[in-house]
Amino acid sequence: MSDANVERASKLDTATLSDALDKLGIAGQCLDIKPLDHRFRMAGRAFTLQYAPAGKPAGTVGDYIDDAPDGAVIALDNGGRANATVWGDILTFVAHKRGLAGTVIDGACRDTHLALDLNYPIYSRSYSMRTGKDRVQLEATQTPITIGEARVAPGDILRGDSDGVVAIPREHEEAVLATAEAIEKAENEIRAAVAKGERLTDVRRRLQYHLLQRKED
Protein backbone atom coordinates (compact mmCIF):
# COMPACT_ATOMS: atom_id res chain seq x y z
CA MET A 1 0.00 0.00 0.00
CA SER A 2 1.39 3.41 -0.96
CA ASP A 3 2.19 6.03 1.68
CA ALA A 4 1.90 9.54 0.26
CA ASN A 5 3.99 11.26 2.93
CA VAL A 6 6.81 8.71 2.73
CA GLU A 7 6.81 9.32 -1.02
CA ARG A 8 6.99 13.08 -0.46
CA ALA A 9 9.87 12.63 2.00
CA SER A 10 11.75 10.44 -0.48
CA LYS A 11 11.85 13.36 -2.95
CA LEU A 12 13.45 15.74 -0.43
CA ASP A 13 17.07 15.62 0.68
CA THR A 14 18.00 15.46 4.34
CA ALA A 15 19.58 18.93 4.29
CA THR A 16 16.28 20.50 3.20
CA LEU A 17 14.33 18.44 5.73
CA SER A 18 16.83 19.44 8.43
CA ASP A 19 16.23 23.12 7.63
CA ALA A 20 12.48 22.54 7.88
CA LEU A 21 12.90 20.81 11.24
CA ASP A 22 14.97 23.76 12.48
CA LYS A 23 12.35 26.24 11.32
CA LEU A 24 9.67 24.34 13.23
CA GLY A 25 11.84 23.84 16.32
CA ILE A 26 11.95 20.03 16.05
CA ALA A 27 15.19 18.20 16.91
CA GLY A 28 14.92 15.46 14.29
CA GLN A 29 18.50 15.29 13.02
CA CYS A 30 20.07 11.90 13.82
CA LEU A 31 23.55 13.21 14.57
CA ASP A 32 26.65 11.12 13.75
CA ILE A 33 24.59 8.41 12.01
CA LYS A 34 26.20 7.85 8.61
CA PRO A 35 25.55 5.66 5.54
CA LEU A 36 27.82 2.72 4.77
CA ASP A 37 27.76 3.98 1.19
CA HIS A 38 27.08 7.59 0.17
CA ARG A 39 24.94 6.33 -2.70
CA PHE A 40 22.38 4.86 -0.30
CA ARG A 41 18.91 6.42 -0.25
CA MET A 42 16.12 5.43 2.13
CA ALA A 43 12.64 6.52 3.24
CA GLY A 44 10.10 4.65 5.32
CA ARG A 45 8.32 4.44 8.65
CA ALA A 46 10.26 3.39 11.73
CA PHE A 47 9.97 -0.06 13.29
CA THR A 48 11.78 0.53 16.57
CA LEU A 49 13.87 -1.67 18.87
CA GLN A 50 15.50 -0.82 22.20
CA TYR A 51 18.62 -2.62 23.48
CA ALA A 52 20.27 -2.79 26.92
CA PRO A 53 23.21 -4.62 28.50
CA ALA A 54 22.62 -8.36 28.72
CA GLY A 55 21.30 -9.84 31.94
CA LYS A 56 22.30 -13.15 33.48
CA PRO A 57 21.17 -15.37 31.92
CA ALA A 58 21.47 -13.18 28.84
CA GLY A 59 18.42 -12.42 26.73
CA THR A 60 18.55 -12.57 22.93
CA VAL A 61 19.21 -9.80 20.44
CA GLY A 62 15.75 -10.54 19.03
CA ASP A 63 13.90 -12.36 16.25
CA TYR A 64 11.74 -9.49 15.04
CA ILE A 65 12.54 -9.10 11.36
CA ASP A 66 9.54 -11.03 10.03
CA ASP A 67 7.16 -8.81 12.01
CA ALA A 68 8.28 -5.53 10.43
CA PRO A 69 5.73 -4.10 7.96
CA ASP A 70 6.54 -3.90 4.26
CA GLY A 71 8.64 -0.86 3.45
CA ALA A 72 9.59 -0.19 7.08
CA VAL A 73 12.91 1.19 8.27
CA ILE A 74 14.36 -0.93 11.08
CA ALA A 75 15.54 1.50 13.80
CA LEU A 76 17.76 0.04 16.52
CA ASP A 77 18.77 1.98 19.63
CA ASN A 78 21.88 0.26 20.97
CA GLY A 79 22.98 3.25 23.00
CA GLY A 80 25.77 4.13 20.58
CA ARG A 81 27.74 1.01 21.53
CA ALA A 82 30.73 0.28 19.30
CA ASN A 83 31.65 -2.95 21.12
CA ALA A 84 28.50 -5.00 20.48
CA THR A 85 26.82 -5.22 17.08
CA VAL A 86 23.09 -5.81 16.70
CA TRP A 87 22.86 -6.19 12.93
CA GLY A 88 24.67 -8.58 10.57
CA ASP A 89 24.46 -10.42 7.27
CA ILE A 90 21.47 -12.68 8.04
CA LEU A 91 19.32 -9.70 8.99
CA THR A 92 20.56 -7.82 5.92
CA PHE A 93 19.67 -10.77 3.71
CA VAL A 94 16.16 -11.16 5.14
CA ALA A 95 15.45 -7.41 5.17
CA HIS A 96 16.53 -7.07 1.55
CA LYS A 97 14.50 -10.13 0.53
CA ARG A 98 11.40 -8.70 2.25
CA GLY A 99 11.80 -5.30 0.61
CA LEU A 100 12.35 -3.28 3.76
CA ALA A 101 13.48 0.31 3.16
CA GLY A 102 16.65 0.19 5.25
CA THR A 103 18.19 0.01 8.71
CA VAL A 104 19.29 2.76 11.11
CA ILE A 105 21.45 1.91 14.14
CA ASP A 106 22.60 4.04 17.04
CA GLY A 107 25.54 1.71 17.47
CA ALA A 108 27.48 -0.69 15.29
CA CYS A 109 26.64 -3.11 12.49
CA ARG A 110 28.78 -5.86 10.96
CA ASP A 111 29.06 -7.95 7.76
CA THR A 112 29.02 -4.70 5.82
CA HIS A 113 30.05 -6.35 2.56
CA LEU A 114 26.61 -7.89 2.01
CA ALA A 115 24.76 -4.59 2.47
CA LEU A 116 27.10 -3.05 -0.09
CA ASP A 117 26.71 -5.97 -2.51
CA LEU A 118 22.89 -5.91 -2.24
CA ASN A 119 22.63 -2.11 -2.16
CA TYR A 120 20.66 -2.43 1.09
CA PRO A 121 20.78 0.92 2.95
CA ILE A 122 22.37 0.76 6.40
CA TYR A 123 23.03 3.88 8.45
CA SER A 124 24.98 3.47 11.69
CA ARG A 125 27.33 5.15 14.11
CA SER A 126 30.09 2.61 13.38
CA TYR A 127 30.81 -0.96 12.29
CA SER A 128 32.76 -3.80 13.84
CA MET A 129 33.09 -7.59 13.72
CA ARG A 130 32.22 -8.07 17.42
CA THR A 131 28.85 -9.72 18.10
CA GLY A 132 26.28 -8.35 20.49
CA LYS A 133 25.16 -11.85 21.54
CA ASP A 134 25.47 -12.24 25.33
CA ARG A 135 26.60 -8.59 25.54
CA VAL A 136 23.32 -6.80 24.85
CA GLN A 137 19.72 -7.94 24.70
CA LEU A 138 16.48 -6.69 23.18
CA GLU A 139 14.47 -4.88 25.84
CA ALA A 140 11.47 -3.55 23.91
CA THR A 141 9.93 -3.48 20.45
CA GLN A 142 7.88 -0.65 18.94
CA THR A 143 8.68 1.84 21.69
CA PRO A 144 10.10 5.38 21.46
CA ILE A 145 13.90 5.27 21.12
CA THR A 146 16.84 7.62 20.59
CA ILE A 147 18.86 7.66 17.36
CA GLY A 148 21.73 10.15 17.28
CA GLU A 149 20.06 12.38 19.90
CA ALA A 150 16.76 12.43 18.00
CA ARG A 151 13.60 10.89 19.41
CA VAL A 152 12.15 8.25 17.08
CA ALA A 153 8.70 6.80 17.77
CA PRO A 154 7.14 3.85 15.96
CA GLY A 155 5.71 5.05 12.64
CA ASP A 156 7.80 8.21 12.38
CA ILE A 157 9.27 8.79 8.92
CA LEU A 158 13.01 8.17 8.63
CA ARG A 159 14.72 9.65 5.57
CA GLY A 160 18.33 8.89 4.75
CA ASP A 161 20.73 10.02 2.03
CA SER A 162 24.43 10.76 1.65
CA ASP A 163 24.40 13.31 4.49
CA GLY A 164 22.78 11.05 7.11
CA VAL A 165 19.30 10.53 8.57
CA VAL A 166 16.45 12.73 9.77
CA ALA A 167 13.43 11.66 11.79
CA ILE A 168 10.09 13.28 11.04
CA PRO A 169 7.60 12.86 13.91
CA ARG A 170 4.26 11.52 12.74
CA GLU A 171 2.33 14.27 14.54
CA HIS A 172 4.29 16.98 12.70
CA GLU A 173 4.97 15.33 9.35
CA GLU A 174 2.56 17.44 7.29
CA ALA A 175 4.07 20.68 8.59
CA VAL A 176 7.65 19.43 8.15
CA LEU A 177 7.06 18.20 4.61
CA ALA A 178 5.20 21.33 3.53
CA THR A 179 7.93 23.55 4.98
CA ALA A 180 10.68 21.50 3.31
CA GLU A 181 8.88 21.65 -0.03
CA ALA A 182 8.63 25.45 0.27
CA ILE A 183 12.37 25.66 1.06
CA GLU A 184 13.21 23.46 -1.91
CA LYS A 185 11.03 25.60 -4.19
CA ALA A 186 12.82 28.78 -3.06
CA GLU A 187 16.26 27.20 -3.54
CA ASN A 188 15.32 26.02 -7.03
CA GLU A 189 14.20 29.57 -7.86
CA ILE A 190 17.57 30.88 -6.65
CA ARG A 191 19.44 28.45 -8.90
CA ALA A 192 17.29 29.36 -11.89
CA ALA A 193 17.74 33.10 -11.35
CA VAL A 194 21.51 32.78 -10.98
CA ALA A 195 21.64 30.63 -14.14
CA LYS A 196 19.96 33.54 -15.97
CA GLY A 197 22.64 35.95 -14.80
CA GLU A 198 21.31 37.51 -11.58
CA ARG A 199 23.71 38.11 -8.70
CA LEU A 200 23.40 35.56 -5.91
CA THR A 201 23.32 38.28 -3.27
CA ASP A 202 20.38 39.99 -4.96
CA VAL A 203 18.44 36.78 -5.47
CA ARG A 204 18.96 35.60 -1.90
CA ARG A 205 17.77 38.96 -0.58
CA ARG A 206 14.71 38.97 -2.82
CA LEU A 207 13.68 35.44 -1.84
CA GLN A 208 14.62 35.94 1.84
CA TYR A 209 17.00 32.98 1.68
CA HIS A 210 18.52 33.67 5.10
CA LEU A 211 15.12 33.30 6.75
CA LEU A 212 14.21 29.95 5.18
CA GLN A 213 15.37 27.84 8.12
CA ARG A 214 15.06 30.42 10.93
CA LYS A 215 12.95 29.15 13.79
CA GLU A 216 9.40 30.49 13.83
CA ASP A 217 8.24 32.46 16.90
C-alpha angles and dihedrals in degrees: 000000000000121000111207097199094048087052091051091049091050090061094054125074121233093247091059092044090049090055090050091050090051092050090053094043095244119142097216101138111116096217121213093006106129137181121252086225125025089221092066118113125184141171129168146110119290123256100191134211129182123207133195137176112293119264126218110288088031121237121224129266087241144261099231106123097099091054096058113106120247112278094015126145111230107226116193123188106201094160093254092291115170094182100062123045122209100186130056145152099296092055090045091051094049094043092051092046091051093049098243115170098236147290131268120193131187089205136024136323129193141201088052094168093075094052088052093046093049095039088235109160115240122173117187145151092244145332133236141159094239115110124230092215110124089003101073134012137201109262103176142001126212095010130126111278140175122249115181092335092310122115112237120190126189109279097021114136115253116197122187134182138146093304097053137260137317127193118217112199112231093230091056102032097108092053093044094048094045091049092048091049090052091050091049091049091052092048091050089052090052092052092048093049093048090048087057092054106267119141113257092228092055094046094048091050093048094049093039091237094171091060097051096096099025112126114258118239 
